[in-house]
């Protein structure tokens, strides 16, 4: 199957979906959604397979909708980080929008008061027998040392490569993932090798339901994204999606403090790469 056939399927699906939406709004009666039919899903799976994209998870077949939610960046305090991680023995240097904390072979960068980047350059091995469970335990202890709230964190990805465990935690709000925000760690026999965190706090839930494309229809978007070719999809889930670049045009670049997170499909691949699809279909009060 080629891209021209995919476009034809997408156009037909779009027309049928709009008719379906109009029917539901006007008659307020349930109707079958054509883009979640077995035939449509089978076509989508084959088209993706032709691009080397295999689906190793269930494709959601519900009619997706969420409210929007106002989010704001968590503020990173260099003084507090120095206290929590270096017992106030680090030296803080200020360079415009960057604060750097140095202590021997460790350092922490704080960028725009919201992005935290820790690096450990020590060579001494502390953990001789390191496995996945131990790496997760080390990562959680490191996060706790920074007194970060872990009640809204969920482990969403881990892999081992050349003795290094790559661990990713995502934010959840009412059991729904919130993107793009992250707490990522690299753990090896020295302990935490690298730590990066840029977190969002939720402030206010919107009052309007936002409906977006069904998952099978949204997946067709991947046909034109080469970054997803020859990979396996391991998770397809509805999330709140905040793109700071959409809000920073109102302020100085990199200075946006808050904005609106909207519903989107979160597509995660076996290598940890994620794609977000947030095309609107309709809004219902």
N, C-alpha and C positions, 0 to 999 in steps of 0.2 A: 504494500500500500504506500502511496506517495503523499506529499504534502497537499497537493491539489484536492485529493479525496478528503483529507482531514479538514481542509477549509470548507468543503461542501457540507460535511457532517456538522461542523461548528455553526455554519450559517443557518442550516435547517433547524438545528437544535435551538439557536437563539430565537428564531421566528416562532417555533412551537412553544418555547418557554414563555415568551411575551404574551402569546395567546392564553396560555395556562394562567399566567399572573392576572391578566384582565378578567378571566373567568372567575377566579377566586375572589377578586376584589368586588366585582359587580354582583355576583350571586351569593357570595359568602358560603359557598358549598365546597366540600373537599373534592379534589380532582387528582388524577394520576399525573405524576411528573414524568414526562417522556425521557428525560436525561438520566433517570435512575432505573430504566428498564434493563433487563438482562441483555437484550440485544445491543443496546447502546453501550453498556459497560463492556461487553465482549469486543465491540469495535474499537473502543478506547484502548483496551488492554493490548489488542493486536497492533494498533498504530504505535503505541509506546514501545512494544517489543521490537518493532521494526527499527527503532532508534537505539536499541540495546537497553531500554529501560524496563526492568522487571519489577513487578509489584509483589512484595513479600508481606503484605498486610491486607486487612479487609478494607474495601472502599466504602466509606460511609454512604448511605442511601437516603438519609433524612433531608428535609428541606431546611437548609442552614440559616440561622439567624441568631444574632446577639444584639444587645444594646452596645452603644459606645461607652467608653469609660475615660475620664480625664486622668492622666498620669503625670507625674513630675519626677525629675531625676533625684535620686538620693544624693545628698551632699557628702562629699568625702573631706574629712578634716585631717590635715597633715599632722597637727599637734596630737590628735587622738591616736592616729595610726602609729606615731612615734612611741607613744606611751604603751599601746597594746602589743606591738610587735618588737620594739627595741628597748622597752623599759626606760624610755626617755633618754637613751644614750646615743641616739642617732643625731646627725647634724643635718639641719634643714637648710636648703639653698632655694632661693626664690628667683625664678626667671620668667617674667611676664605671666603667662597663664599656666606655668608649670612650677610645681614645688617638688623638689627632690630630697628624699631622706636617705642618708648614707650611714651605714654602720659596718665597718670592715668589709666582708665579702657579700653583703646584702644591701639592697637598695629598694626604695619605693618611689615611684613617680605618681604624682597626682596632677591630672590634666583637666583644666576647666572646672576644677572642684567636683568632678563627677566620675572620671575614669581613673581607676587604681591599677597600677602595674608593678608587681613585686618580682624581683629576680634574685636568685640565690646562686652565687658563683663558687661556693665552697666545693672542694673536691672530696672531702672525707665522706665515706659511705657509713651511714648510720643504721640502715636496715639491710641485713644480709639476705634474708628470705622475704622477698616482696612479691605478693600476689595481688589479685584484683581486690579482694576483701580488705587486705591491709592498706592498699592504696586509697580506698574509699575512706577507711577509718582515719588515715593521716590527713586527707583533704578536709574531712569534717572537723577535726581538731584544729587545723589551721584557721578555718572559717570561724570557729568558736573563739579562738584567741583574739580575733578582731572584734568580738562582741557584736557580730552581725546577727540580725534576726533571721533564724532559719525556718520559721513557721510558714513562710511563703516560698520555700525553695523545694525543687524536685530534681532528682538525678535523672537526666534525660539521655545521656550518652557517655560511654566509656570504651576506650580501646587501648591496647598495648602495642607499642611499636619500638623495637630496639631497646627494650628495657625501660621505656618511659610510658607511664599511664596517662592518657589524655582524658580528663574528666570534665564534664559540663553539667552545670546546674541551671535550671530555668525557673522563672518566676511563675507562680500560679495564683489565680484570683478566683475564688469560688469554683475550684477544681478545673479552671480553664487556664491554659498557658498564656502568658503575656510576653510578646516579642516586640521590638528587638532589645532585649536586655539579657545580661549574662553574668555568670560567675564561673570562670574556667580555671582549671589548674592542670599543671604538669607535675607528676610525682615519679621520682625514681629512688634509687637506694640512698640518696642523700636526703630524702624528704621532699618537701615542696620545692621544685626547681623554678616554677613560674606560677604566678597567680594574677588573674585579670578580672576586674569586676566593674561593671557599669549597670547600676540597678535602677529600677523604676518603682515608685510608690503609687498606689492607686488612691485617688481623691474622691471622685464622684461618679456614680453610674448614671448614664443617660436614660431618658425616659422613652426613647423611641427605638423600636425594633428595627434593625437593619438586616435585610435579606440579601444574600449574595448567591453566586452561582453554586449549583450542586457540585459535589466533589468530582463525579465523573466528567462533567463539562469543564470544570476548572483544570483538570489534569491534561486536557488537550493543549493548554497553554505551554506545557513542557515540550511539545514537539518543536517549538521554535527556540528552545533554550539549550544550546550545546553543552552548557555546564552540567546538564543532567544526563547526558548520553552515556550509555555503557555503565550504568549504576543500578543498584537495587533500591527501591523505595521501601523503607522499613516502618514508616509511620505517616498517617494522613489524619490530621486532627484540626478542628476549628480552634482558632486562637484570637486573642486581642492583639492587634498589630499596630505598633507605633513607629513611624518613620520620622526621626528628628529632622531630616533634610526637608520635609514638607512644611516644617514650622519655622526653620531658621531663616527663611527669606524675610520674615517679619522682624528679625533681630540681626545682630552680628553673627556671621558664620561660627558655629560651634557654641553659641551662647544661649540657645533655646533652653528654657527651664522646664517647660511643661507643654502638653498638647493633648490631642484626642487620639486614643487608640480605638481602632475600628475592627470589626470581624474580618478574618481572612483565613484561608486555608494554609496550614503549615505542613509542608512536604519535606520530610527528612529522609536522607539517603544513608546507605550503609557506611559511608565514610564520614558521617557527621554533617555533611553539607546540607543546608536548608534553603528552600525556596518558599516565598510567601506570595499568595495570589489573593488579591482583595477587590476584585471587580464587583461593583455594586449591581444589583438587579432592581431592588425596590426598597422603599421604606414604608412601614405601616405604623400608625400611632397606636 
